[in-house]
Amino acid sequence: MSEQTKIYQAERENPFVSFVSSYFLLLFTAALAVFFGLRNPQFLKVRNLLNILSSACIMGIAGIGITCINAANEMDFAAGTEVAAGACVMAWLLSQHWCRNYFLAFAITIAVLICFGLLNAFINIRIGVPAFIATLGTSYVVKGFLKALVSGQGIFNNKMWPPYFTFLGQGYLFGIIPMPAVVLVIIAVVMLIYTERTRSGRYIYAVGINPAACKYLGISADKQRVKGFVICSVLCGIGGIVNGSMLNGGMATMGDSTFMLGLTALMWGVMFMRKGVFNVPGTLIGTLFIAIINNGMTMLGATGYAKDFVQGGMLLVAVCIVSVMKLRSSGFLRRKKEKKQ
Protein backbone atom coordinates (compact mmCIF):
# COMPACT_ATOMS: atom_id res chain seq x y z
CA MET A 1 0.00 0.00 0.00
CA SER A 2 1.43 3.38 -1.03
CA GLU A 3 2.04 6.25 1.36
CA GLN A 4 -0.58 8.40 -0.40
CA THR A 5 -3.19 5.62 -0.14
CA LYS A 6 -2.55 5.33 3.60
CA ILE A 7 -3.03 9.08 3.99
CA TYR A 8 -6.32 9.01 2.10
CA GLN A 9 -7.58 6.08 4.18
CA ALA A 10 -6.67 7.85 7.42
CA GLU A 11 -8.54 10.97 6.30
CA ARG A 12 -11.64 8.95 5.39
CA GLU A 13 -11.60 7.30 8.79
CA ASN A 14 -11.36 10.66 10.59
CA PRO A 15 -13.66 13.33 9.06
CA PHE A 16 -12.22 16.05 11.30
CA VAL A 17 -8.68 15.39 10.07
CA SER A 18 -9.94 15.36 6.50
CA PHE A 19 -11.75 18.68 6.94
CA VAL A 20 -8.83 20.43 8.61
CA SER A 21 -6.41 19.04 6.04
CA SER A 22 -8.50 20.22 3.09
CA TYR A 23 -9.51 23.61 4.46
CA PHE A 24 -6.47 24.50 6.54
CA LEU A 25 -5.58 27.48 4.34
CA LEU A 26 -9.08 28.94 4.71
CA LEU A 27 -9.08 28.39 8.47
CA PHE A 28 -5.61 29.91 8.81
CA THR A 29 -6.66 32.92 6.71
CA ALA A 30 -9.68 33.50 8.95
CA ALA A 31 -7.53 33.15 12.07
CA LEU A 32 -5.05 35.65 10.62
CA ALA A 33 -7.85 38.15 10.00
CA VAL A 34 -9.00 37.77 13.62
CA PHE A 35 -5.41 38.28 14.82
CA PHE A 36 -5.04 41.55 12.90
CA GLY A 37 -8.50 42.58 14.09
CA LEU A 38 -7.48 42.12 17.70
CA ARG A 39 -4.29 44.11 17.16
CA ASN A 40 -6.15 46.90 15.34
CA PRO A 41 -9.98 47.06 15.57
CA GLN A 42 -10.10 49.12 12.36
CA PHE A 43 -8.96 46.05 10.42
CA LEU A 44 -12.34 44.27 10.67
CA LYS A 45 -14.36 47.33 9.69
CA VAL A 46 -16.50 46.76 6.60
CA ARG A 47 -14.76 49.54 4.71
CA ASN A 48 -11.31 48.04 5.30
CA LEU A 49 -12.50 44.53 4.40
CA LEU A 50 -13.83 45.90 1.10
CA ASN A 51 -10.47 47.59 0.54
CA ILE A 52 -8.74 44.25 1.09
CA LEU A 53 -11.05 42.60 -1.42
CA SER A 54 -10.49 45.38 -3.93
CA SER A 55 -6.70 45.26 -3.54
CA ALA A 56 -6.73 41.49 -4.04
CA CYS A 57 -8.57 41.68 -7.35
CA ILE A 58 -5.62 42.29 -9.70
CA MET A 59 -3.59 39.56 -8.03
CA GLY A 60 -6.60 37.23 -8.06
CA ILE A 61 -7.49 37.74 -11.73
CA ALA A 62 -3.87 37.31 -12.83
CA GLY A 63 -3.48 34.39 -10.40
CA ILE A 64 -6.36 32.51 -12.05
CA GLY A 65 -4.61 32.92 -15.41
CA ILE A 66 -1.31 31.72 -13.94
CA THR A 67 -3.22 28.75 -12.47
CA CYS A 68 -4.36 27.66 -15.93
CA ILE A 69 -0.91 27.68 -17.49
CA ASN A 70 0.62 25.92 -14.47
CA ALA A 71 -2.17 23.31 -14.59
CA ALA A 72 -0.89 22.51 -18.09
CA ASN A 73 2.58 22.00 -16.53
CA GLU A 74 4.09 25.16 -18.02
CA MET A 75 5.12 28.55 -16.65
CA ASP A 76 4.45 32.08 -17.94
CA PHE A 77 7.05 34.54 -16.68
CA ALA A 78 5.47 37.24 -18.87
CA ALA A 79 2.38 37.45 -16.65
CA GLY A 80 3.45 40.78 -15.16
CA THR A 81 4.11 42.27 -18.59
CA GLU A 82 0.72 41.00 -19.75
CA VAL A 83 -0.87 42.94 -16.90
CA ALA A 84 0.98 46.08 -17.99
CA ALA A 85 0.03 45.42 -21.62
CA GLY A 86 -3.67 45.35 -20.75
CA ALA A 87 -3.44 48.74 -19.02
CA CYS A 88 -1.11 50.46 -21.50
CA VAL A 89 -2.75 49.29 -24.73
CA MET A 90 -6.21 50.18 -23.40
CA ALA A 91 -5.08 53.63 -22.24
CA TRP A 92 -3.26 54.31 -25.52
CA LEU A 93 -6.20 53.25 -27.69
CA LEU A 94 -8.65 55.46 -25.82
CA SER A 95 -6.24 58.37 -26.23
CA GLN A 96 -6.46 58.12 -30.03
CA HIS A 97 -9.03 60.14 -31.95
CA TRP A 98 -10.01 57.15 -34.09
CA CYS A 99 -10.77 54.92 -31.09
CA ARG A 100 -13.05 56.75 -28.66
CA ASN A 101 -15.37 53.76 -28.21
CA TYR A 102 -14.57 51.93 -24.97
CA PHE A 103 -15.84 48.54 -26.13
CA LEU A 104 -13.90 48.74 -29.40
CA ALA A 105 -10.74 49.54 -27.46
CA PHE A 106 -11.45 46.67 -25.08
CA ALA A 107 -11.91 44.21 -27.98
CA ILE A 108 -8.66 45.34 -29.64
CA THR A 109 -6.78 45.04 -26.34
CA ILE A 110 -8.05 41.49 -25.84
CA ALA A 111 -7.00 40.64 -29.41
CA VAL A 112 -3.49 41.97 -28.68
CA LEU A 113 -3.31 39.84 -25.53
CA ILE A 114 -4.42 36.75 -27.45
CA CYS A 115 -1.60 37.37 -29.90
CA PHE A 116 0.80 37.73 -26.97
CA GLY A 117 -0.30 34.34 -25.62
CA LEU A 118 -0.03 32.74 -29.07
CA LEU A 119 3.49 34.15 -29.47
CA ASN A 120 4.57 32.57 -26.18
CA ALA A 121 3.00 29.27 -27.20
CA PHE A 122 4.63 29.36 -30.65
CA ILE A 123 8.13 29.96 -29.26
CA ASN A 124 7.69 27.28 -26.61
CA ILE A 125 5.86 24.57 -28.57
CA ARG A 126 6.89 25.02 -32.20
CA ILE A 127 10.42 26.29 -31.79
CA GLY A 128 11.07 24.23 -28.66
CA VAL A 129 12.38 26.97 -26.35
CA PRO A 130 11.68 26.17 -22.67
CA ALA A 131 8.65 28.11 -21.44
CA PHE A 132 10.45 30.09 -18.76
CA ILE A 133 13.06 31.34 -21.25
CA ALA A 134 10.50 32.01 -24.01
CA THR A 135 8.15 33.98 -21.78
CA LEU A 136 10.97 35.82 -20.02
CA GLY A 137 12.33 36.91 -23.40
CA THR A 138 8.97 38.04 -24.78
CA SER A 139 8.25 39.91 -21.56
CA TYR A 140 11.28 42.16 -22.06
CA VAL A 141 10.54 42.68 -25.75
CA VAL A 142 6.91 43.61 -25.08
CA LYS A 143 7.84 45.81 -22.12
CA GLY A 144 10.16 47.78 -24.40
CA PHE A 145 7.31 48.16 -26.88
CA LEU A 146 4.98 49.34 -24.11
CA LYS A 147 7.48 51.96 -22.94
CA ALA A 148 7.65 53.31 -26.48
CA LEU A 149 3.85 53.23 -26.72
CA VAL A 150 3.34 55.34 -23.60
CA SER A 151 6.45 57.49 -24.15
CA GLY A 152 8.24 56.00 -21.16
CA GLN A 153 6.37 57.96 -18.51
CA GLY A 154 2.93 56.41 -18.99
CA ILE A 155 -0.50 57.78 -19.87
CA PHE A 156 -2.58 59.22 -17.04
CA ASN A 157 -5.86 61.04 -16.49
CA ASN A 158 -6.68 61.74 -20.12
CA LYS A 159 -9.79 63.90 -20.47
CA MET A 160 -10.79 62.07 -23.66
CA TRP A 161 -11.34 58.79 -21.81
CA PRO A 162 -14.98 57.71 -21.41
CA PRO A 163 -16.45 57.29 -17.89
CA TYR A 164 -16.41 53.49 -18.34
CA PHE A 165 -12.63 53.57 -18.00
CA THR A 166 -12.62 54.73 -14.40
CA PHE A 167 -15.88 53.04 -13.42
CA LEU A 168 -14.45 49.54 -13.86
CA GLY A 169 -11.73 50.18 -11.30
CA GLN A 170 -13.17 52.92 -9.11
CA GLY A 171 -16.94 52.44 -9.29
CA TYR A 172 -19.22 50.58 -6.89
CA LEU A 173 -22.08 48.17 -7.49
CA PHE A 174 -25.17 49.32 -5.57
CA GLY A 175 -22.89 51.96 -4.06
CA ILE A 176 -21.25 49.37 -1.77
CA ILE A 177 -19.36 46.60 -3.60
CA PRO A 178 -16.17 47.69 -5.46
CA MET A 179 -16.38 46.94 -9.17
CA PRO A 180 -12.94 45.23 -9.22
CA ALA A 181 -14.37 42.70 -6.76
CA VAL A 182 -17.35 42.15 -9.06
CA VAL A 183 -15.01 41.53 -12.01
CA LEU A 184 -12.98 39.06 -9.93
CA VAL A 185 -16.08 37.14 -8.86
CA ILE A 186 -17.40 36.94 -12.44
CA ILE A 187 -14.06 35.70 -13.81
CA ALA A 188 -13.65 33.26 -10.91
CA VAL A 189 -17.10 31.74 -11.47
CA VAL A 190 -16.59 31.45 -15.23
CA MET A 191 -13.15 29.87 -14.89
CA LEU A 192 -14.29 27.56 -12.10
CA ILE A 193 -17.10 26.23 -14.29
CA TYR A 194 -14.75 25.96 -17.25
CA THR A 195 -11.95 24.10 -15.45
CA GLU A 196 -14.14 21.86 -13.29
CA ARG A 197 -17.31 21.29 -15.32
CA THR A 198 -16.29 21.25 -18.99
CA ARG A 199 -14.34 18.67 -20.93
CA SER A 200 -12.14 21.32 -22.53
CA GLY A 201 -11.14 22.69 -19.13
CA ARG A 202 -10.43 19.28 -17.65
CA TYR A 203 -8.17 18.47 -20.59
CA ILE A 204 -5.77 21.22 -19.40
CA TYR A 205 -5.42 19.47 -16.04
CA ALA A 206 -5.11 16.07 -17.71
CA VAL A 207 -2.18 17.21 -19.85
CA GLY A 208 -0.44 18.66 -16.81
CA ILE A 209 -0.90 15.47 -14.77
CA ASN A 210 -0.18 12.80 -17.39
CA PRO A 211 0.67 13.96 -20.93
CA ALA A 212 1.63 10.44 -22.03
CA ALA A 213 -1.81 9.06 -21.19
CA CYS A 214 -3.45 12.00 -22.97
CA LYS A 215 -1.58 11.11 -26.14
CA TYR A 216 -3.09 7.61 -26.16
CA LEU A 217 -6.55 9.10 -25.53
CA GLY A 218 -6.23 11.40 -28.51
CA ILE A 219 -5.85 14.61 -26.46
CA SER A 220 -3.36 17.00 -28.01
CA ALA A 221 -1.01 18.23 -25.30
CA ASP A 222 0.17 21.07 -27.55
CA LYS A 223 -3.36 22.43 -28.01
CA GLN A 224 -3.97 22.41 -24.27
CA ARG A 225 -0.73 24.29 -23.64
CA VAL A 226 -1.68 26.84 -26.27
CA LYS A 227 -4.99 27.32 -24.46
CA GLY A 228 -3.13 27.73 -21.19
CA PHE A 229 -0.85 30.45 -22.58
CA VAL A 230 -3.74 32.32 -24.19
CA ILE A 231 -5.98 32.12 -21.12
CA CYS A 232 -3.14 33.31 -18.90
CA SER A 233 -2.37 36.25 -21.19
CA VAL A 234 -6.01 37.32 -21.54
CA LEU A 235 -6.81 37.10 -17.82
CA CYS A 236 -3.62 38.93 -16.84
CA GLY A 237 -4.50 41.57 -19.43
CA ILE A 238 -8.00 41.97 -17.99
CA GLY A 239 -6.39 42.39 -14.59
CA GLY A 240 -4.23 45.09 -16.16
CA ILE A 241 -7.27 46.86 -17.61
CA VAL A 242 -8.87 46.91 -14.17
CA ASN A 243 -5.60 48.07 -12.61
CA GLY A 244 -5.30 50.86 -15.15
CA SER A 245 -8.83 51.90 -14.33
CA MET A 246 -8.03 51.94 -10.61
CA LEU A 247 -4.91 54.08 -11.15
CA ASN A 248 -6.51 56.15 -13.94
CA GLY A 249 -3.76 55.38 -16.43
CA GLY A 250 -1.20 52.91 -17.71
CA MET A 251 2.53 52.35 -17.18
CA ALA A 252 4.87 49.70 -18.56
CA THR A 253 6.06 48.79 -15.06
CA MET A 254 2.72 48.53 -13.28
CA GLY A 255 2.63 44.73 -13.43
CA ASP A 256 6.17 44.07 -12.18
CA SER A 257 5.12 42.60 -8.82
CA THR A 258 2.01 40.81 -10.07
CA PHE A 259 3.72 37.65 -11.25
CA MET A 260 5.43 36.93 -7.93
CA LEU A 261 2.27 37.68 -5.94
CA GLY A 262 0.14 35.56 -8.29
CA LEU A 263 2.66 32.72 -8.13
CA THR A 264 2.70 32.89 -4.33
CA ALA A 265 -1.10 32.76 -4.21
CA LEU A 266 -1.02 29.82 -6.64
CA MET A 267 1.41 27.86 -4.48
CA TRP A 268 -0.54 28.45 -1.28
CA GLY A 269 -3.73 27.49 -3.12
CA VAL A 270 -2.39 24.00 -3.75
CA MET A 271 -3.10 23.28 -0.08
CA PHE A 272 -6.82 24.10 -0.39
CA MET A 273 -9.49 21.49 -1.26
CA ARG A 274 -7.71 19.64 -4.08
CA LYS A 275 -4.40 19.17 -2.30
CA GLY A 276 -1.40 19.02 -4.58
CA VAL A 277 -3.37 20.30 -7.60
CA PHE A 278 -3.43 23.85 -8.95
CA ASN A 279 -7.05 24.98 -8.73
CA VAL A 280 -9.06 28.19 -9.02
CA PRO A 281 -10.67 28.17 -5.52
CA GLY A 282 -7.29 27.55 -3.92
CA THR A 283 -5.72 30.43 -5.83
CA LEU A 284 -8.52 32.75 -4.70
CA ILE A 285 -8.05 31.78 -1.05
CA GLY A 286 -4.29 32.19 -1.45
CA THR A 287 -4.87 35.65 -2.93
CA LEU A 288 -7.08 36.63 0.00
CA PHE A 289 -4.45 35.27 2.40
CA ILE A 290 -1.72 37.45 0.90
CA ALA A 291 -3.97 40.54 0.71
CA ILE A 292 -4.87 40.18 4.39
CA ILE A 293 -1.21 39.93 5.38
CA ASN A 294 -0.28 43.00 3.31
CA ASN A 295 -3.16 45.06 4.64
CA GLY A 296 -2.65 43.90 8.21
CA MET A 297 1.05 44.68 8.18
CA THR A 298 0.31 48.14 6.77
CA MET A 299 -2.20 48.85 9.54
CA LEU A 300 0.33 47.71 12.12
CA GLY A 301 2.93 50.10 10.70
CA ALA A 302 5.28 47.57 9.11
CA THR A 303 8.10 48.93 6.95
CA GLY A 304 8.43 48.27 3.22
CA TYR A 305 11.38 45.91 3.61
CA ALA A 306 9.45 43.92 6.22
CA LYS A 307 6.68 43.35 3.65
CA ASP A 308 9.23 42.18 1.08
CA PHE A 309 10.76 39.85 3.65
CA VAL A 310 7.34 38.35 4.50
CA GLN A 311 6.26 38.01 0.85
CA GLY A 312 9.52 36.30 -0.11
CA GLY A 313 9.27 34.03 2.91
CA MET A 314 5.69 33.09 2.05
CA LEU A 315 6.72 32.11 -1.47
CA LEU A 316 9.63 30.00 -0.21
CA VAL A 317 7.47 28.28 2.41
CA ALA A 318 4.71 27.59 -0.11
CA VAL A 319 7.13 26.13 -2.67
CA CYS A 320 8.74 23.94 0.00
CA ILE A 321 5.34 22.64 1.13
CA VAL A 322 4.29 21.89 -2.45
CA SER A 323 7.59 20.08 -3.09
CA VAL A 324 7.13 17.95 0.02
CA MET A 325 3.55 17.15 -0.99
CA LYS A 326 4.69 15.99 -4.41
CA LEU A 327 7.53 13.91 -3.00
CA ARG A 328 5.17 12.37 -0.46
CA SER A 329 2.62 11.63 -3.16
CA SER A 330 5.21 9.91 -5.33
CA GLY A 331 6.38 7.76 -2.43
CA PHE A 332 9.93 9.14 -2.63
CA LEU A 333 10.12 9.98 1.07
CA ARG A 334 8.81 6.56 2.07
CA ARG A 335 11.33 4.76 -0.14
CA LYS A 336 14.15 6.91 1.20
CA LYS A 337 13.11 6.12 4.77
CA GLU A 338 12.94 2.39 4.05
CA LYS A 339 16.36 2.53 2.39
CA LYS A 340 17.88 4.09 5.51
CA GLN A 341 16.34 1.38 7.70
N, C-alpha and C positions, 0 to 999 in steps of 0.2 A: 504494500500500500504506500503510495507516494505521500510526501510531506504535505502537499497541498490538499490531497484528499482527506488526510487526518484533520487538517484545519477546518475544512468545510463540514466534516462530520461533527466536530466539537461545537461549531457554531450552531448547527441544526439542533443539537441536543440542549443547548443553552440559549434560549431566545434573547436573554438580556445581553449576553456576550456578542451575539450576532448584531443586535441593534446598535450597541455602543461601537462595535467595530466598523459598521457601515456608515454610521452618522457621527463619528467622532469629530470630524472637521466642523460640522454644523454646531454641535454641542460646544466645542471649544470656541468657535466664533461668538456664540451667544454669551458664553462665560467671559470672554474678553470684553464684550460690550458692557456687561454688568460691571466689570472691574474698572473700566474707564469712567463709567457712570458714577461709581462710588468715589473715585478720585476727583471728578469734576461733574457736579450735577447738571451742568449745561450740556454735557455730552448726550444725554438721553432725551433732550428736548426734541419735539417733532421737527422743528426747523433744522436742527443740526443733523438729525437722521436723514432728512430729505437731502441735505447737502452732501452727506456721505454717499447716498444712492446716486446723486447726480454726478459726483466726482468719479464714481466707479464705472460710469457708463462707457467712456471711451475705452478703458482697459477691458471691460467686459465684452464689448462688441468685437474689438480686435482679438481678444482671447478666444472667443468662439471660432473665429476664422483660423487662428493658430491651432486650435483643437482639431479642426478638420484636416489640416495638412499633416499634423503629427499622427492622427489616427491612420493615415495612409502610409505611415512610417517614413515620412520625409520631414524636412525642416525648412522654414522660410525666414531667413535672416533679413529679408527686405520688408518685413511687416511694418517696422517703424517708418520707413520711407513711403510705404503704401498709405499710411495714415496721413503723412504730410502731402502726398500727391492728391488725395481726396480734397483736402482743404485748399491747397494752392490752385489746382486746376479749376475748382468750383469758383473760387474768388476771382481768378483771372478771367474766366468766361463771362461772369456777370459784370465785369468791368469793361467789357467790349460793347461797342454800340450795336453790333449785329446780333448780340446774344443777351437780350434783356429778359428773356423768358426763363424763369427759375427752373421749370420742369425740363425745358430743353437743355439747359446747362447741366442739370442733374443727370439726364440721360447720356450726354456726351461724356461726363466725368466717369460714369459707370462703364461706358464703352472703353475709355482709356485704361481703367483699372483691369478690365477683362484682358486687354492686350498685354498689360504688365504681367498678369498671371500666366498668360499663354507664353510670353517670352521666357519666364522662369522655367516653365514646363519644357519648352523646346530645348533650352540649353542643357537642362538636366537629363531629359529622357532621350532626345534625338541625338544630341552631341555627346552625351555621356559624362558631362561634368558633374561631380558630386553636388548635391543640392545646396550644401552650406556655402560652397565656393561660388556656385552660379548665382545664388540669391544675394550673397554679399557683394559680388561684382556688380550686378544690376542695380543694387541699392545705391552705390556710389555714383554710377552713371546717371541714374534718374534723379538723384539729389542734385547733381550738378545742373541738370536740365531745369529742375524746379527753381534753383537759385537764379538762373538766367531768366526764367519766366516771370519771377516776382522782383526782378532787379536787385537781388541780394537781400534787401531789407524787409521784404514782405509786402503784402497788400492789406491795408487796414481801413475800416470805417469809411468805405466808399459810399457816397451819397446816392449813387446810381443803383445800389443793390435794393432788390425788392424786400418788403417786410418779412417774407417767408424765410429769408436767409438767417435773420436773428431769431425768429420765432422758434425754429427747430432746436436751438441750443439754449435760448434764454426764456422761452415762453413757458406757460403752465397750462396743464389740462384741468379744466374746472377751477382754475385759479389756485390750485393746491399742488398738484403733482407735476414735477419738472418734466418737460418734454423729452430731454435726453433719457430719462428713466422709462418713458413710454416707448421710445424707439428701442431701447435695450430689451424690454419685455416682449415687444413684437418680434424682434429678430430672434430672441431666445426661444420663443414658442415655435416659430417657423422652423428653426434649425433643429429643435428637439424632435418635432414631428418628422422632419426629413431624415435625420440620422437614426431614429429609433423605430419609425413606423413605415418607412418606405424601403423598397428593395434597393433602389439606387443608393440611398444613404447607407444602408447596411453593407453594401459592397465595399465602400471606402474602408470600413472597419475590417472587413474580411481580408482585404489586400494587405492591410497593415499587420494583421495577426498571422496569416499563413498565405503568402503569395503563391507558393508552389501548389497548394490545394486549389486555389482559385484558377490557376492555369488549366488544371484538369476539368474544372467545372465550366470552363468557357468564359470566365470573367477576365477581362483585359485589365491587368494591373496598371498598364500605362494610362489607360483612359481614366481610371480612378485617381491616379496621381495628378493627372491634368485637372480633373475636377477639384481636387484638394487645393492645388495652387490657385486656381481661379476663384474658388470660394473664399480662400484666405485673403486674396488681394481685394476682392469686392467688399468683404465685410470690414477689413481694415480701412479701406477707402471711405466707407460709410461712416465709420468711427471718426475719420478725419473730417468729413463734411460737418458732422455734429460738433466736433472740436472747434472747427473754424467758425461755426455759428456761435459757439459759446464765447470765443475770444474776439469775435467780430473781425475776422481776417484770416490770412494764411501765411505761414512761414515754412521754409524748407526744413527747418530743424524742429518743428513742433512735435514730431513723432519719435524723437530720439530715444526717449525713455519707455515708450510704449511696448516695444518688443520684450524687454527684460521683465517688465511688470506683467505682461500677458503670459510670458513663459513661466513666471513664478506662480501665477494663478493656476495655470494649466497643471503644473507639477503637484501643487497642493490638492487640486481637484481629483487627482488620481486616487486619493484616499477616501473619496465620498461615493457612496452607493456601489458603483461598479468598480471595486477595488482593483487597481493595477491596469485599468483601461481608461484612456482619455475619453471624457464624456462632457457634454454640454452642461448638465446640472452641476457637476463637480467644478467646472471652470467658473461658473457663476458664484458658487459658494466661496471658492478660492479668491475671486475678485473682491467679494464683499469682505472677506477676512483681511485682505491687504488694505482695502480702503478704510476699514475700521482702525487698523493699526496706525496708518498714516494720519488720520484725523485725530485719533486719541493722543498720539505723540505730539501733534501740533498744539492741542489744547492743554497739554501738560508742560508746554514750553520747551520741547526737545529741540536741539540744534540740528542744522542741516546735515552735518556729518554723522550725527547719531542716526538719522533716518536712513542714510546710505548704508551705514553699518548694519542696521536691522534688515533692510531690504536684501542686501547681499547675503546675510546670514540665513534669511528665510529661503532664498533660492538654493543655497548649498544644502540646508537641512532637507528641503523637499526633494532635491535630486538624490541625496543619499538614501532617503526613505524609499523612493521609487526604485532605486537600484537594488536595495535589500529585498523589496517585495518581488522583483523579477527574479533575483537569484534564489529566493525561497520557493517561488513558484516552479522554477526549473529543477529544483531538487539539488542544486549545486552545494548549498550549505550543508544539507544532510549528508551528501556523499563525502564532503570534506571532513565532516565530523566523524563519520564511520571510518574514514581512511586513517585519521589520527588514532582512533581506538584500536 
